Amino acid sequence: MTVEIRACRREDLQKLQEIGVETFNDTFKDQNSPDNMRAYLEKAFNAKQLEDELSNSCSDFFFVYYNDELAGYLKVNRDGAQSEKMSDASLEIERIYIRKPFQKNGLGKYLLNKAMETALEHNKKQVWLGVWEKNDNAIAFYRKMGFVQTGSHSFYMGDEEQFDFIMIKTL
């Protein structure tokens, strides 16, 4: 087994869009209406939106490859790119997704470690994320990795208000 993490660049936009739609849809389609999924995917993963995110100097995207196949990706934000107002000493993990065929191979841990490494490179003291309150597997994974729940915030899936747990790990 070979695992490689590579920075995602603007020229990777189409690959990022494809894996973003695939993994988000696979993860959440069974718990959400088709209309709300479609609305969210069109908003969050359209080419213009992703190009803007890739161009933001306070955001970084990384692909993880498993045996030379694109298996997942990570998006982290710092400073003004964070989706919630947090301290200047914080780095946000906004997205961490693994394609279904590659799950249960420890790749989420590789991406989480990449997020920690990125935080330390930018002198951040904590890493935080929002995870859907109904995503039990992800919540269990983050707890196992040392994150603690400190609050919650609203997240809109189309016209439906949902809640994410805010989880933080101090470095």
DRENZAZA-979843 format. One record per residue: residue in one letter; x, y, z of N, C-alpha, C, O in turn. Coordinates in nm, 4 decimals. Atoms other than C-alpha are relative to their C-alpha. Example, Ala and Ser with C-alpha at 12.3 -4.5 7.8 and 13.67 -1.06 7.14 Angstrom:
<rs>
resn; n.east; n.north; n.up; ca.east; ca.north; ca.up; c.east; c.north; c.up; o.east; o.north; o.up
A; 0.0890; -0.1190; 0.0000; 1.2300; -0.4500; 0.7800; 0.0900; 0.1200; 0.0000; 0.1936; 0.1181; 0.0665
S; -0.0820; -0.1190; -0.0060; 1.3670; -0.1060; 0.7140; -0.0770; 0.1090; 0.0730; -0.0261; 0.2198; 0.0899
</rs>
This chain:
<rs>
resn; n.east; n.north; n.up; ca.east; ca.north; ca.up; c.east; c.north; c.up; o.east; o.north; o.up
M; 0.0848; -0.1186; 0.0000; 0.0000; 0.0000; 0.0000; 0.0886; 0.1240; 0.0000; 0.1786; 0.1374; 0.0829
T; -0.0695; -0.1281; 0.0000; 0.1319; 0.3412; -0.0927; -0.1022; 0.1116; 0.0159; -0.2069; 0.1123; -0.0488
V; 0.0850; -0.1166; -0.0247; -0.0226; 0.6627; 0.0347; 0.0840; 0.1232; -0.0278; 0.1974; 0.1349; 0.0186
E; -0.0690; -0.1244; 0.0307; 0.0727; 1.0017; -0.1003; -0.0992; 0.1152; 0.0124; -0.2131; 0.1064; -0.0334
I; 0.0812; -0.1210; -0.0111; -0.0623; 1.3454; -0.0142; 0.0643; 0.1069; -0.0870; 0.1841; 0.1331; -0.0770
R; -0.0491; -0.1036; 0.0909; -0.0311; 1.6176; -0.2782; -0.0865; 0.1248; 0.0135; -0.2076; 0.1161; 0.0335
A; 0.0743; -0.1263; 0.0009; -0.1293; 1.9826; -0.2766; -0.0880; 0.0042; -0.1243; -0.0479; -0.0397; -0.2321
C; 0.0941; -0.0185; 0.1098; -0.4296; 2.0579; -0.4940; 0.0168; 0.1420; -0.0521; 0.0199; 0.2369; 0.0263
R; -0.0236; -0.1298; 0.0625; -0.3785; 2.3447; -0.7387; -0.1171; 0.0384; -0.0913; -0.2079; -0.0412; -0.1151
R; 0.1090; -0.0493; 0.0863; -0.6000; 2.5542; -0.9658; -0.0211; -0.0893; -0.1218; -0.1343; -0.1061; -0.1673
E; 0.0152; 0.0879; 0.1163; -0.5296; 2.3202; -1.2564; -0.0684; -0.1331; 0.0347; -0.1044; -0.2101; -0.0543
D; 0.0699; 0.1206; -0.0462; -0.6851; 2.0405; -1.0459; -0.1486; 0.0243; 0.0239; -0.2169; -0.0605; 0.0813
L; 0.1383; -0.0405; -0.0287; -1.0217; 2.2191; -1.0364; -0.1019; -0.1076; -0.0371; -0.1898; -0.1387; 0.0432
Q; 0.0989; 0.0988; 0.0421; -1.2125; 1.9563; -1.2339; 0.0039; -0.1249; 0.0878; -0.1008; -0.1773; 0.1259
K; -0.0127; 0.1162; -0.0889; -1.0754; 1.6672; -1.0250; -0.0584; 0.0314; 0.1375; -0.1267; -0.0520; 0.1970
L; 0.0526; -0.0410; -0.1300; -1.1592; 1.8607; -0.7070; -0.1524; 0.0051; -0.0030; -0.2182; -0.0418; 0.0899
Q; 0.1454; -0.0079; 0.0131; -1.5125; 1.9298; -0.8285; -0.0611; -0.1405; -0.0035; -0.1607; -0.1665; 0.0639
E; 0.0532; 0.1358; 0.0123; -1.5685; 1.5650; -0.9210; 0.0052; -0.0748; 0.1325; -0.0938; -0.1359; 0.1728
I; -0.0109; 0.0737; -0.1262; -1.4387; 1.4207; -0.5945; -0.0841; 0.0666; 0.1096; -0.1377; -0.0015; 0.1970
G; 0.0825; -0.0702; -0.0981; -1.6167; 1.6897; -0.3918; -0.1460; -0.0387; -0.0114; -0.2103; -0.0698; 0.0889
V; 0.1407; 0.0380; 0.0218; -1.9558; 1.6147; -0.5457; -0.0210; -0.1466; 0.0362; -0.1168; -0.1806; 0.1056
E; 0.0142; 0.1440; -0.0264; -1.9017; 1.2375; -0.5300; -0.0023; -0.0313; 0.1488; -0.0922; -0.1004; 0.1968
T; -0.0112; 0.0372; -0.1411; -1.7945; 1.2193; -0.1674; -0.1086; 0.0639; 0.0851; -0.1602; 0.0001; 0.1769
F; 0.1067; -0.0638; -0.0778; -2.0455; 1.4714; -0.0329; -0.1321; -0.0705; -0.0265; -0.2079; -0.0981; 0.0665
N; 0.1241; 0.0687; 0.0359; -2.3293; 1.3033; -0.2213; -0.0060; -0.1387; 0.0642; -0.1082; -0.1754; 0.1222
D; -0.0023; 0.1339; -0.0591; -2.2254; 0.9543; -0.1077; -0.0194; 0.0043; 0.1513; -0.0824; -0.0846; 0.2087
T; 0.0063; -0.0088; -0.1454; -2.1974; 1.0695; 0.2530; -0.1376; 0.0422; 0.0499; -0.1827; -0.0065; 0.1536
F; 0.1200; -0.0625; -0.0558; -2.5229; 1.2641; 0.2867; -0.1298; -0.0201; -0.0774; -0.2349; 0.0229; -0.0299
K; 0.1222; 0.0091; 0.0819; -2.7723; 1.1717; 0.0106; -0.1122; -0.0780; 0.0675; -0.2295; -0.0464; 0.0474
D; 0.1047; 0.0822; -0.0616; -2.9557; 0.9112; 0.2187; -0.0720; 0.0713; 0.1137; -0.1807; 0.0288; 0.1527
Q; 0.0609; -0.0719; -0.1127; -3.0312; 1.1612; 0.4992; -0.0600; 0.1337; -0.0409; -0.1083; 0.2076; 0.0448
N; 0.0479; -0.1303; 0.0452; -3.1375; 1.4579; 0.2847; -0.0849; -0.0153; -0.1254; -0.0704; -0.1117; -0.2005
S; 0.0862; 0.0053; 0.1179; -3.3967; 1.5330; 0.0201; 0.0833; 0.0242; -0.1261; 0.1847; 0.0938; -0.1210
P; -0.0717; -0.0241; 0.1257; -3.2839; 1.5244; -0.3442; 0.0084; 0.1486; -0.0350; 0.1110; 0.1939; -0.0858
D; -0.0015; -0.1430; 0.0308; -3.3799; 1.8920; -0.3838; 0.1038; 0.0741; 0.0840; 0.1771; 0.1584; 0.0323
N; -0.0981; -0.0666; -0.0866; -3.1718; 2.0017; -0.0848; 0.1427; -0.0406; -0.0356; 0.2336; 0.0423; -0.0314
M; -0.1335; 0.0440; 0.0422; -2.8754; 1.7897; -0.1979; 0.0414; 0.0732; -0.1268; 0.1529; 0.1247; -0.1358
R; -0.0309; -0.0658; 0.1269; -2.8923; 1.9333; -0.5488; 0.0346; 0.1478; 0.0216; 0.1314; 0.1989; -0.0347
A; -0.0245; -0.1427; -0.0277; -2.9136; 2.2911; -0.4173; 0.1366; 0.0197; 0.0655; 0.2115; 0.1099; 0.0280
Y; -0.1280; -0.0142; -0.0684; -2.6171; 2.2406; -0.1860; 0.1170; -0.0293; -0.0937; 0.2137; 0.0467; -0.0980
L; -0.1099; 0.0376; 0.0897; -2.3985; 2.0649; -0.4436; 0.0246; 0.1073; -0.1056; 0.1395; 0.1375; -0.1379
E; -0.0148; -0.1052; 0.1010; -2.4664; 2.3348; -0.7040; 0.0644; 0.1253; 0.0592; 0.1405; 0.1942; -0.0087
K; -0.0563; -0.1185; -0.0651; -2.3757; 2.6074; -0.4558; 0.1460; -0.0228; 0.0422; 0.2326; 0.0602; 0.0145
A; -0.1312; 0.0227; -0.0609; -2.0725; 2.4510; -0.2869; 0.1060; -0.0495; -0.0976; 0.2251; -0.0277; -0.0751
F; -0.0974; 0.0645; 0.0874; -1.9099; 2.2712; -0.5789; -0.0055; 0.0486; -0.1444; 0.0420; -0.0202; -0.2348
N; -0.0058; -0.0538; 0.1366; -1.9670; 2.4916; -0.8821; 0.1421; 0.0492; -0.0271; 0.2165; 0.0812; 0.0656
A; -0.1377; -0.0316; 0.0381; -1.6511; 2.5779; -1.0736; 0.0451; 0.1360; 0.0525; 0.1583; 0.1489; 0.0992
K; -0.0358; -0.1343; -0.0473; -1.6547; 2.9482; -0.9802; 0.0295; -0.0014; 0.1501; 0.1290; 0.0556; 0.1950
Q; -0.0194; 0.0082; -0.1453; -1.6929; 2.8730; -0.6079; 0.1325; -0.0685; 0.0327; 0.2097; -0.0183; 0.1145
L; -0.1239; 0.0729; -0.0281; -1.4101; 2.6188; -0.6095; 0.1233; 0.0772; -0.0469; 0.2277; 0.0736; 0.0182
E; -0.1127; -0.0817; 0.0470; -1.1863; 2.8466; -0.8150; 0.0317; 0.1104; 0.1012; 0.1483; 0.1374; 0.1298
D; -0.0203; -0.1025; -0.1031; -1.2382; 3.1226; -0.5571; 0.0671; -0.0587; 0.1233; 0.1576; 0.0024; 0.1802
E; -0.0582; 0.0637; -0.1179; -1.1568; 2.8819; -0.2745; 0.1461; -0.0383; -0.0250; 0.2312; -0.0197; 0.0621
L; -0.1382; 0.0369; 0.0336; -0.8439; 2.7534; -0.4515; 0.0915; 0.1220; -0.0071; 0.2118; 0.1118; 0.0169
S; -0.0781; -0.1236; 0.0127; -0.7320; 3.1143; -0.5043; 0.0247; 0.0698; 0.1333; 0.1079; 0.1601; 0.1416
N; -0.0124; -0.0646; -0.1299; -0.7661; 3.2078; -0.1375; 0.1315; -0.0424; 0.0665; 0.1539; -0.1610; 0.0909
S; -0.1313; 0.0314; -0.0577; -0.4187; 3.2295; 0.0150; -0.0077; -0.0534; 0.1428; 0.0918; -0.1030; 0.1955
C; 0.0166; 0.0518; -0.1367; -0.5599; 3.1339; 0.3574; -0.0715; -0.1352; 0.0028; -0.1115; -0.1823; 0.1093
S; 0.0586; 0.1343; 0.0103; -0.7057; 2.8031; 0.2343; 0.0965; -0.0900; -0.0747; 0.1675; -0.0460; -0.1651
D; -0.0822; 0.0996; 0.0684; -0.5253; 2.4869; 0.1303; -0.0826; -0.1254; -0.0236; -0.1589; -0.1680; 0.0631
F; 0.0619; 0.1272; 0.0345; -0.6540; 2.1760; -0.0452; 0.1099; -0.1018; -0.0219; 0.2165; -0.0698; -0.0744
F; -0.0930; 0.1097; 0.0213; -0.4783; 1.8410; -0.0473; -0.0774; -0.1218; -0.0485; -0.1869; -0.1501; 0.0000
F; 0.0526; 0.1285; 0.0450; -0.5506; 1.5190; -0.2365; 0.0785; -0.1095; 0.0693; 0.1984; -0.0957; 0.0934
V; -0.0698; 0.1183; -0.0475; -0.4715; 1.1809; -0.0873; -0.0181; -0.1080; -0.1067; -0.1284; -0.1326; -0.1556
Y; -0.0011; 0.1068; 0.0991; -0.3762; 0.9026; -0.3273; 0.0330; -0.1306; 0.0710; 0.1212; -0.1366; 0.1566
Y; -0.0209; 0.1339; -0.0540; -0.3946; 0.5348; -0.2397; 0.0370; -0.0894; -0.1185; -0.0443; -0.1102; -0.2086
N; -0.0497; 0.0774; 0.1145; -0.1852; 0.3154; -0.4726; -0.0217; 0.0753; -0.1310; -0.0693; 0.0188; -0.2294
D; 0.0061; -0.0889; 0.1168; -0.1778; 0.6061; -0.7200; -0.1412; 0.0345; -0.0478; -0.1567; 0.0913; -0.1559
E; 0.1372; -0.0379; 0.0348; -0.5586; 0.6456; -0.7253; -0.0476; 0.1093; 0.0947; -0.0239; 0.1032; 0.2154
L; 0.0538; -0.1085; -0.0817; -0.7268; 0.9627; -0.6046; -0.1063; -0.0567; 0.0928; -0.2085; -0.1082; 0.0474
A; 0.0853; 0.0654; -0.0986; -0.8936; 0.8504; -0.2827; -0.0778; 0.0971; 0.0880; -0.1790; 0.0588; 0.1467
G; 0.0692; -0.0939; -0.0873; -0.9958; 1.1657; -0.0971; 0.0665; 0.1357; -0.0043; 0.1622; 0.1585; -0.0783
Y; -0.0584; -0.1340; -0.0041; -0.9250; 1.5262; -0.0149; -0.0274; 0.0673; 0.1330; -0.1128; 0.0256; 0.2113
L; 0.0041; -0.0791; -0.1229; -0.8805; 1.7780; 0.2628; -0.0002; 0.1472; -0.0383; 0.0710; 0.1886; -0.1298
K; -0.0065; -0.1459; 0.0135; -0.9548; 2.1499; 0.2818; 0.0166; 0.0578; 0.1396; -0.0595; 0.0249; 0.2307
V; -0.0219; -0.0697; -0.1264; -0.8166; 2.3638; 0.5645; -0.0018; 0.1502; -0.0236; 0.0352; 0.1987; -0.1306
N; 0.0070; -0.1464; 0.0050; -0.8693; 2.7327; 0.6381; 0.0663; 0.0580; 0.1232; 0.0624; -0.0002; 0.2316
R; -0.0552; -0.0724; -0.1139; -0.6873; 2.9784; 0.8563; -0.0368; 0.1475; -0.0147; -0.0790; 0.1932; -0.1209
D; 0.0221; -0.1441; -0.0029; -0.7293; 3.3408; 0.9521; -0.1385; 0.0342; -0.0569; -0.2372; -0.0275; -0.0167
G; 0.1291; -0.0464; 0.0488; -1.0067; 3.5168; 0.7553; -0.0765; -0.0988; -0.0861; -0.1936; -0.0748; -0.1157
A; 0.0693; 0.0991; 0.0826; -1.0912; 3.2085; 0.5451; -0.0849; -0.0964; 0.0827; -0.1652; -0.1713; 0.0269
Q; 0.0777; 0.0914; -0.0840; -1.2371; 3.0217; 0.8437; -0.1496; 0.0307; -0.0127; -0.1899; 0.1463; -0.0260
S; 0.1444; -0.0156; 0.0188; -1.6111; 2.9631; 0.8164; -0.0708; 0.0519; 0.1255; -0.1875; 0.0905; 0.1186
E; 0.0498; -0.0557; -0.1260; -1.6643; 3.0718; 1.1795; 0.1079; 0.0907; 0.0562; 0.2265; 0.0684; 0.0324
K; -0.0976; -0.0869; -0.0665; -1.4980; 3.3491; 1.3749; 0.0621; -0.0774; 0.1156; -0.0037; -0.1077; 0.2152
M; -0.0753; 0.0699; -0.1039; -1.2344; 3.1711; 1.5787; 0.1259; 0.0819; 0.0266; 0.1518; 0.1820; -0.0402
S; -0.1211; -0.0748; -0.0346; -0.9121; 3.2849; 1.7357; 0.1012; -0.0053; -0.1147; 0.0963; -0.0935; -0.2005
D; -0.1060; -0.0029; 0.1000; -0.6145; 3.3782; 1.5223; 0.0940; -0.1198; 0.0135; 0.1725; -0.1482; -0.0770
A; -0.0863; 0.1152; -0.0240; -0.4424; 3.0746; 1.6711; -0.0636; -0.1306; -0.0478; -0.0147; -0.2389; -0.0158
S; 0.0750; 0.1179; 0.0428; -0.6903; 2.8362; 1.5037; 0.0142; -0.0279; -0.1492; 0.0310; 0.0631; -0.2304
L; 0.0106; 0.0462; 0.1373; -0.6940; 2.6348; 1.1841; -0.1262; -0.0843; -0.0089; -0.1528; -0.1667; 0.0785
E; 0.1242; 0.0755; 0.0201; -1.0214; 2.4955; 1.0503; 0.0211; -0.1112; -0.1015; 0.0819; -0.0906; -0.2066
I; 0.0155; 0.1056; 0.0995; -1.0667; 2.1609; 0.8820; -0.1424; 0.0156; -0.0520; -0.2387; -0.0196; 0.0162
E; 0.1350; -0.0211; 0.0551; -1.3563; 2.2505; 0.6540; -0.0532; -0.1254; -0.0676; -0.1720; -0.1562; -0.0574
R; 0.0439; 0.1218; 0.0689; -1.3664; 1.9313; 0.4490; 0.1080; -0.1058; 0.0122; 0.2271; -0.0794; -0.0047
I; -0.0888; 0.1162; 0.0006; -1.2155; 1.5889; 0.4905; -0.0874; -0.1181; -0.0438; -0.1728; -0.1651; 0.0313
Y; 0.0849; 0.1041; 0.0589; -1.3650; 1.3207; 0.2668; 0.0850; -0.1054; -0.0685; 0.1857; -0.0753; -0.1325
I; -0.0631; 0.1144; 0.0644; -1.2603; 0.9759; 0.1491; -0.1058; -0.0685; -0.0874; -0.2183; -0.0918; -0.0431
R; 0.0916; 0.0703; 0.0899; -1.4206; 0.8054; -0.1519; -0.0324; -0.1377; 0.0585; 0.0532; -0.2026; 0.1187
K; 0.0471; 0.1251; -0.0602; -1.6248; 0.4993; -0.0519; 0.0917; -0.1206; -0.0219; 0.1192; -0.1929; 0.0739
P; -0.0849; 0.1193; 0.0181; -1.3997; 0.2349; -0.2141; 0.1299; 0.0021; 0.0800; 0.1948; -0.1013; 0.0956
F; -0.1282; -0.0128; -0.0697; -1.1036; 0.3669; -0.0136; -0.0158; 0.0169; 0.1509; 0.0835; 0.0305; 0.2224
Q; 0.0214; -0.0163; -0.1432; -1.2642; 0.3992; 0.3289; 0.0490; -0.1238; 0.0748; 0.0577; -0.2330; 0.0188
K; -0.0498; 0.1048; -0.0898; -1.1343; 0.1900; 0.6186; 0.1437; -0.0417; -0.0314; 0.1852; -0.1534; -0.0006
N; -0.1418; 0.0239; 0.0266; -0.7735; 0.2161; 0.4988; 0.0900; 0.0964; 0.0767; 0.2102; 0.1028; 0.0511
G; -0.0788; -0.0931; -0.0802; -0.6621; 0.4802; 0.7490; 0.0311; 0.1320; -0.0689; 0.1133; 0.2095; -0.0202
L; -0.0321; -0.1211; 0.0760; -0.6638; 0.7595; 0.4911; -0.0486; 0.1266; 0.0690; 0.0143; 0.2317; 0.0562
G; 0.0480; -0.1153; -0.0756; -0.8711; 0.9931; 0.7088; 0.1047; 0.0450; 0.1006; 0.1225; 0.1646; 0.1235
K; -0.1056; -0.0318; -0.0969; -0.5925; 0.9746; 0.9656; 0.1170; 0.0708; -0.0686; 0.1748; 0.1640; -0.0126
Y; -0.1053; -0.0680; 0.0755; -0.3355; 1.0694; 0.7005; -0.0377; 0.1454; -0.0247; 0.0445; 0.2351; -0.0061
L; 0.0436; -0.1371; 0.0283; -0.5411; 1.3756; 0.6057; -0.0076; 0.0823; 0.1275; 0.0285; 0.2000; 0.1280
L; 0.0050; -0.0714; -0.1274; -0.6003; 1.4683; 0.9681; 0.1410; 0.0390; 0.0448; 0.1623; 0.1499; 0.0937
N; -0.1386; -0.0316; -0.0348; -0.2261; 1.4493; 1.0314; 0.0549; 0.1111; -0.0886; 0.1331; 0.1940; -0.0420
K; -0.0417; -0.1076; 0.0894; -0.1691; 1.6710; 0.7264; -0.0564; 0.1330; 0.0491; 0.0118; 0.2353; 0.0433
A; 0.0597; -0.1225; -0.0552; -0.4088; 1.9255; 0.8787; 0.0786; 0.0470; 0.1225; 0.1043; 0.1666; 0.1368
M; -0.0779; -0.0357; -0.1193; -0.2143; 1.9167; 1.2079; 0.1360; 0.0576; -0.0402; 0.1813; 0.1575; 0.0156
E; -0.1293; -0.0468; 0.0499; 0.1144; 1.9573; 1.0212; -0.0135; 0.1418; -0.0576; 0.0712; 0.2277; -0.0329
T; 0.0238; -0.1326; 0.0580; -0.0294; 2.2548; 0.8293; -0.0229; 0.1031; 0.1093; 0.0268; 0.2154; 0.1007
A; 0.0244; -0.0917; -0.1118; -0.1520; 2.4115; 1.1533; 0.1324; 0.0398; 0.0661; 0.1558; 0.1576; 0.0929
L; -0.1280; -0.0283; -0.0648; 0.1930; 2.3828; 1.3097; 0.0897; 0.0865; -0.0891; 0.1610; 0.1737; -0.0396
E; -0.0794; -0.0815; 0.0933; 0.3584; 2.5267; 0.9963; -0.0417; 0.1479; 0.0066; 0.0393; 0.2370; -0.0193
H; 0.0519; -0.1364; -0.0071; 0.1388; 2.8357; 1.0445; -0.0122; 0.0488; 0.1450; -0.0818; 0.1464; 0.1730
N; -0.0042; -0.0385; -0.1415; 0.1988; 2.8540; 1.4217; -0.1378; 0.0069; 0.0646; -0.1642; 0.0959; 0.1455
K; 0.1343; 0.0064; -0.0602; -0.1597; 2.7623; 1.5116; 0.0055; -0.0902; 0.1231; 0.0832; -0.1855; 0.1288
K; -0.0002; 0.0727; -0.1275; -0.2367; 2.6311; 1.8587; -0.1138; -0.1007; 0.0113; -0.1120; -0.1880; 0.0981
Q; 0.1099; 0.0956; -0.0032; -0.5604; 2.4475; 1.7839; -0.0568; -0.0200; -0.1396; -0.0430; 0.0647; -0.2278
V; 0.0684; 0.0350; 0.1229; -0.7502; 2.2774; 1.5046; -0.1454; -0.0245; 0.0357; -0.1755; -0.0884; 0.1365
W; 0.1422; 0.0186; -0.0275; -1.1280; 2.2853; 1.4847; -0.0720; -0.0407; -0.1279; -0.0206; -0.0237; -0.2385
L; 0.0837; 0.0398; 0.1122; -1.4036; 2.1506; 1.2623; -0.1450; -0.0023; 0.0436; -0.1762; -0.0056; 0.1626
G; 0.1420; 0.0201; -0.0227; -1.7779; 2.1302; 1.2302; -0.0382; -0.1331; -0.0609; -0.0037; -0.1614; -0.1756
V; 0.0421; 0.1318; 0.0489; -1.9293; 1.7832; 1.1962; -0.1492; -0.0164; 0.0277; -0.1960; 0.0112; 0.1382
W; 0.1447; 0.0143; -0.0123; -2.2969; 1.7079; 1.1359; -0.0347; -0.0879; 0.1188; 0.0221; -0.1957; 0.1366
E; 0.0371; 0.0700; -0.1231; -2.4618; 1.5968; 1.4581; -0.0470; -0.1433; -0.0237; -0.0451; -0.2244; 0.0689
K; 0.0483; 0.1348; 0.0314; -2.5995; 1.2857; 1.2807; 0.1069; -0.0874; -0.0651; 0.0800; -0.2024; -0.0999
N; -0.1082; 0.0758; 0.0626; -2.2648; 1.1756; 1.1365; 0.0802; -0.0717; 0.1093; 0.1920; -0.0328; 0.1429
D; -0.0573; 0.0703; -0.1150; -2.1881; 0.9283; 1.4148; 0.1397; -0.0555; -0.0255; 0.2257; -0.0498; 0.0624
N; -0.1325; 0.0560; 0.0289; -1.8926; 0.7631; 1.2403; 0.1079; 0.1072; 0.0048; 0.2149; 0.0854; 0.0616
A; -0.0987; -0.1081; -0.0004; -1.7138; 1.0943; 1.1861; 0.0229; 0.0516; 0.1420; 0.1368; 0.0764; 0.1815
I; -0.0129; -0.0483; -0.1377; -1.7852; 1.2103; 1.5419; 0.0880; -0.0953; 0.0806; 0.1764; -0.0515; 0.1542
A; -0.0801; 0.0994; -0.0723; -1.6415; 0.8860; 1.6809; 0.1468; 0.0071; -0.0430; 0.2366; -0.0017; 0.0408
F; -0.1368; -0.0112; 0.0511; -1.3336; 0.9202; 1.4575; 0.0706; 0.1208; 0.0598; 0.1837; 0.1094; 0.1072
Y; -0.0638; -0.1208; -0.0520; -1.2654; 1.2785; 1.5676; 0.0247; -0.0105; 0.1501; 0.1275; 0.0362; 0.1990
R; -0.0228; 0.0199; -0.1449; -1.3093; 1.1885; 1.9349; 0.1219; -0.0890; 0.0226; 0.2059; -0.0610; 0.1081
K; -0.1138; 0.0919; -0.0110; -1.0655; 0.9002; 1.8904; 0.1317; 0.0731; -0.0280; 0.2358; 0.0387; 0.0279
M; -0.1191; -0.0757; 0.0380; -0.8205; 1.1500; 1.7375; 0.0267; 0.1182; 0.0933; 0.1154; 0.1993; 0.0664
G; -0.0297; -0.0999; -0.1020; -0.8401; 1.3787; 2.0423; -0.0808; 0.1281; -0.0067; -0.0504; 0.2231; 0.0654
F; 0.0859; -0.1180; 0.0077; -1.1085; 1.6304; 1.9438; -0.1074; -0.0074; 0.1072; -0.1547; -0.1156; 0.1420
V; 0.1087; -0.0078; -0.0973; -1.3628; 1.7474; 2.2006; -0.1048; 0.0980; -0.0512; -0.0732; 0.1990; -0.1142
Q; 0.1087; -0.0875; 0.0424; -1.7010; 1.9003; 2.1358; -0.0066; 0.1207; 0.0922; -0.0051; 0.1076; 0.2146
T; 0.0033; -0.1233; -0.0787; -1.7182; 2.2634; 2.2449; -0.1226; 0.0848; -0.0280; -0.1436; 0.1860; 0.0388
G; 0.1179; -0.0791; 0.0345; -2.0399; 2.3885; 2.0855; -0.0645; -0.0541; -0.1254; -0.0407; -0.1683; -0.1646
S; 0.0646; 0.0380; 0.1250; -2.2512; 2.3795; 1.7720; -0.0310; 0.1257; -0.0799; -0.0278; 0.2369; -0.0273
H; 0.0445; -0.1108; 0.0843; -2.3564; 2.5966; 1.4803; -0.0959; -0.0521; -0.1064; -0.1015; -0.1721; -0.1333
S; 0.0948; 0.0350; 0.1053; -2.6213; 2.6003; 1.2092; 0.0738; -0.0229; -0.1313; 0.1757; 0.0398; -0.1601
F; -0.0491; 0.0307; 0.1329; -2.5529; 2.4557; 0.8676; -0.1239; -0.0200; -0.0860; -0.2153; -0.0926; -0.0468
Y; 0.1184; 0.0123; 0.0845; -2.7995; 2.4862; 0.5814; 0.0256; -0.0939; -0.1160; 0.1191; -0.0766; -0.1942
M; 0.0011; 0.0939; 0.1118; -2.8619; 2.1976; 0.3450; -0.1217; 0.0368; -0.0826; -0.2332; -0.0059; -0.0528
G; 0.1141; -0.0543; 0.0729; -3.0758; 2.3684; 0.0852; -0.0776; 0.0914; 0.0926; -0.0221; 0.1871; 0.1466
D; 0.0830; -0.0839; -0.0874; -3.3653; 2.5148; 0.2842; -0.0149; -0.0573; 0.1403; -0.0906; -0.0037; 0.2211
E; 0.0120; 0.0647; -0.1305; -3.3205; 2.2840; 0.5850; 0.1152; 0.0385; 0.0921; 0.2322; 0.0216; 0.0578
E; -0.1025; -0.0304; -0.0999; -3.1376; 2.4048; 0.8942; 0.0397; -0.1286; 0.0714; -0.0451; -0.2021; 0.1221
Q; -0.0553; 0.1138; -0.0715; -2.9140; 2.1369; 1.0400; 0.1038; 0.0528; 0.0975; 0.1357; 0.1717; 0.0961
F; -0.0960; -0.0451; -0.1003; -2.6615; 2.1476; 1.3220; 0.1280; -0.0820; -0.0074; 0.1263; -0.2048; -0.0162
D; -0.1330; 0.0597; -0.0065; -2.2906; 2.0782; 1.3250; 0.0523; 0.0163; 0.1420; 0.0348; 0.1214; 0.2036
F; -0.0751; -0.0113; -0.1241; -2.0993; 2.0022; 1.6422; 0.1335; 0.0664; -0.0330; 0.1981; 0.0307; -0.1316
I; -0.1337; -0.0580; 0.0101; -1.7917; 2.2212; 1.6797; 0.0916; -0.0843; 0.0886; 0.0660; -0.1017; 0.2077
M; -0.0961; 0.0830; -0.0738; -1.4985; 2.0027; 1.7830; 0.1388; 0.0620; -0.0155; 0.1761; 0.1080; -0.1234
I; -0.1311; -0.0657; -0.0033; -1.1540; 2.1308; 1.8794; 0.1053; -0.0962; 0.0562; 0.0793; -0.1758; 0.1465
K; -0.1166; 0.0712; -0.0546; -0.8142; 1.9747; 1.9333; 0.1098; 0.1027; 0.0226; 0.1453; 0.1775; -0.0685
T; -0.1118; -0.0880; -0.0323; -0.5397; 2.1689; 2.1078; 0.1289; -0.0711; -0.0350; 0.1467; -0.1891; -0.0046
L; -0.1283; 0.0591; 0.0436; -0.1933; 2.1109; 1.9653; 0.1079; 0.0196; 0.1056; 0.2217; -0.0233; 0.0864
</rs>
